[in-house]
Amino acid sequence: MRNPYLPLLGLLAGSILCGQPQPAAFDPAAMDLSASPCVNFYQYACGTWIKQNPIPADQSRWSRFDELQQHNREVLRQILEQYSADDPKRGPEEQKIGDFYAACMDEPAINRQGVAPLKPELGRIAALRDKQGLAEEVARLHELGANALFSFSAGPDDKDSTRNIAQADQGGLGLPDRDYYLKTDPKSVDLRRKYQAHVARMFELLGDPASRAAAKARIVMRIETALAHNSLDNVSRRDPEKVYHKLSRRDLISYDPSFDWPRYFTAVEAPGFESLNVAVPGFFKQLDPVLKKVSLADWKVYLTWQLLHAEAPMLPAAFVNENFEFFSKTLRGTKELRPRWKRCVDYTDNELGEALGRKFVERTFGAEGKERTLRMVHEIERALQQDIRQLTWMTDATKKQALVKLAGVTNKIGYPDRWRDYSRLKIVRGDALGNVERADAFEFRRQINKIGTPVDRNEWLMSPPTVNAYYDPQMNNINFPAGILQPPFYNNRADDAANLGGIGAVIGHELTHGFDDEGRHYDASGNLRDWWTPEDAKAFEERAACLVKEYSAFTVAPDVHLNGKLTLGENTADNGGVRLALMALMNLLAGNFGEKIGGFTPEQRFFLSFGQIWCENQTEESLRLLTNVDPHSPGKYRVMGVLQNMPEFRTAFGCREGQPMAPALACRVW
């Protein structure tokens, strides 16, 4: 299965764009100087920022990343408002992004139409005559972006990264993860009760009386719980070998004789194929009994819910508000629905990301930014090469392979070399729901058409305005969208120490992903291959176990600990990334540390810059949710966990062993 890392990490520089204020770079005013850096460095680096930046009512978290994302969203809003005017001089892509946004913003028209735009799809479900027809209806819902029953797509073959193959995986849930259906603690039980009540209210909005809606909600919960029981947990899914099972098409069909797979493949217009990756065979083997046991009438209820859930953002206000009440307010602790313009900007970015992103890049990003980022990347790559060569726990044989993999990493900066062609996508002014449905179908078809084709290594998995970055193990590349190449992560007026503490740690993080508990299983070409000697693999696992234990001890909310196994890859990358960035800084300084800036040495500014990119406030509900599903640690522990393991940090701030930031036991992998 394609499994890129999508960490909330970022980079580079810029000035104020389009009159909108950007987040500041390294900021001494954000610090809390009353705190001790050796007791609680996160409070020391971020305390004043945390106090002065409460969570906005329409958010469940507020961080330095969110500050930058809001800045970018304002830039995108200006672009979309310009092109939403019905001007015949607009180009084809300008028309698409402008009319998509205009239709989304026309809430009065959406409310007047009610559920009428949904009736054709509801009618398809109601017209099902037998269970054999489920295949075509599930195919249709997949086109519309609904998570019905399972997922089907295309992606690189883990054992042959040059070719795309069909991919079938578990799915079909409404809650974020299978454990929400299976845990028996009081909070989980109460959350399921609230979820079921939400499903019932959505059916009521569709026109069902309360008693019938409640009965339908029970049906949905029963089916989704059965699917959850058959699903693989998130920690197990971190092992690439556990989600790679190349089987024949005939094998998959034999798992679920009650599901008409040939009819499904025809309905999604899949190119001919004889083999595919069935990520979780056990899920599909157990799907057949569920298909047999559940009546056709109940399947219609489940499919209707999946449609409602997928399309809720573009339905009338009553549906939008009810969707917010559970998935944002209850599940994440968000107090208010975001203004419509923010949602419509994000929907446009999600559905037409490269068309909108192209305009964003024209306004905000130039060749200089690309060149500057690449120079920084090369400095960090040199540090990683240095680090690999001097490792004491790795044998020469594995070091040789690791260096080959590092040399094979490609760097993608800013935006695609070739922009996506949206000419076949029809966007209609005044048809908000139809636009989303056609855009989802366009993307689904684009993915399905990849089956059997060569892998396009130039493709991006994020739109240019995105405030994020990622490493893709099957491509062996690191990717930094233009949206994140701005302060607070890099500033061309700042010193090397501040920049390397921000962007440098980010670059190092992404490079380290190629060698973490997942990435290390892929070779230089992106193939799933064991290139480690047994003794090196054992040494790695012993060091990784130290990180699992360390992070599992962190408490993020009352009675909630971090899952050190789920977050292992990101924690490994955080620890490795900061070490590599510090090595790069030492190489650049070459012993010439110069004078203090703002009262801080270069090493201190480096660590403060790293700490400040993770300043954040977050609701307890959001922390509880993310602890179950997010492979990243919360910002506080991304800082505390890393720096507790670094003797260089202790030296920089004069911490004594035994103080909270200088424990006797320190973990290190890279």
C-alpha positions, 0 to 999 in steps of 0.5 A: 500500500502507498504509505507516505508520511504526512507529518505536520512539519514545514519550512521556508521564508517569505515576506508579508503577502498580499497585505496579510500578516504572517507569523513571526519567525523565532520570537523572544517575546513568545518565551516565558523567562520565569520558567526554567529551561532545565525543568520545562523547556516547552514552557520556557520557549512557548509560555507567553505565546501559549498564554497570548494565543488561546484556541479560537472558537472555530478551532480545536487546536491553535499552533504556529502551523495554524497561524501560517495556514490561516495566512495562506487561507487569506491569500487563497481567499483573495484569489478565489474572490477575484475569480468568482466574479462571472467574467467571460475573460477568465481562463478555464482553470480560473473559471473552475476555481472561481465557480466552485468557490462561488457555488460553495459560498451561496448558502441561501441557494443551497438551503433553498434546494434542500435535499433535492440535489441528493435525491438521484443518489438516494433513489439509486440506493432505494431502487436496489433489488438484491444484494448483487446490486450492492457492488454497483452502488458501493462503486458509485459511493466510492466515486463520490468519496464515501467510505462505504464497506472498503476502499479501492484505489491504485498505488505503487507495488511495494515490491516493484515501485516502478508499477502501479497496481490495484489496492483493496483495503479495509474501510466502511467506518464513520468514526475515526478508527476501529478502536472507537467501536471496540473499547469498553471504557466509560468515555468510549461507551458514551461517545458511541452513544452520542455517535448513534444519536448523531446518525439518528438526527441526520436521518431525521433531517432527511425526513424520517420520524424519530423512531424510525431514525433511531432504528436506522442509527442502530442498524448503522452502528451494528454494521460498522461495529462488525466491520471494526471487529474485522479491521487491523489496528493502527499500530499493526498497520505501521508494519509494511509487511502486514499491509502488503499481500499481493494476491490474484484477482481470483483470490479476492473474489473467493474471499467474498463470494457474496459480493459481485467483485467483477460487477464492482470492477466494471462499475468503477471502470478499472483497467484489466488486472490479474493481481492486486494488493489486498492490504488486510486479507482478514478483513475481506475474508470476514466481510462475506459473513457480514454480507450474508447476515445483514439484510438488503433493507439494512444495507440500504440504510447503511449506504444511505448513511455513508452518502449522508456522511460524505456529502454533509458539508455541501447540504443545507445548514441543518445538516452542516450544523448537525455534522459539526455538533458531533464531529467537531464539537463532541469529538474535537472540542471545537466551540463554533463552526468555522466561517463559511469562507474558510470552509469553502477555501479549504474545499476548493483547495481539496478538490482543485488543489493544483489549479488553485495552487498554481495561482498561489505559487504565482503570487507567493513563491519564486525560484529563489525560494526553491534554490535556498531550500535545496541548499539547506537540504543538501547541508542536512543530507551531508550531516546524515551521511556523516551520522551514518558513517560514525554510528557505532551500532551499525555494521559496515554492510548495512551502513553501505546500503544506508548510504546508497539509500540516502544518495537515492533520495530526491527532493521536490520543492514548492510545486509540481514540474507539471500541473494537473489537467482539469479540463475534463472536470465540469464545474457548474456555477450554482451547483455546489453539491454537484461540483463536489460529486463531479470533482470526487469522481474525477479524482477517483477515476484518475486514481483508478486509471493508474492501475497497470501504469508506470509510477509517476515520480513527479506527482505530488500528494499535497497541494502547493498551499498546504502547510505540511511536508512529507517523505514517501518511502515508495518514491524515496523522496522528500516533498515540501509544498510552497505553502509551508516555505515561509516563517516561522520555519525559515527567515532569510533575515535570521541567523543560521542557528535560528533557521536550522532549528526550524527548517533544519529540524524539519528537513532532518525529520523528513530524511530520517523517515527513510530510516525509521521503523517503517521507512527502513523496510524500503530500499533506495528504489522504494521497494519493500526489501530487507536490506539490514543484517539481522544484528543491525535490525536487532540493534535498531529495535532495541534503540527504538524500544527506548523511544516507545517506553519514553513517549508512552510515559507522557500523559496528554490528558487525564487517564490518557497516555501517548501510544509510543508504538503508534508514534514511534516513526514520528518520534524517531524522525523528530529525534533524528531530525534535530540531531542532523540539523544541529550537526549541520549548524556545527559544520557551518559554524566550524568552531566560530560561534561569534557573539550572542544574539539577543542574549542567547548563544547559537546553540541556545537559539537553535533549540529555542527555534526548534521549540517555538515551531511547536508552540500550540494550544489544544482541546482535551477532546482533540488530544484524546482523539489524536492519541488514538489515530495520529502517529504524531505526538502533541507539540509539547512532547515533540519538544520535550521528548527530543531535548531530554535525549540530547546531551548538547541541549543539557550543555547549552543550558547548563542542565544537571543530570537528574533535572526533568530535562536531563534524565539519567536515561537518554534514547538515541537511534540516529 
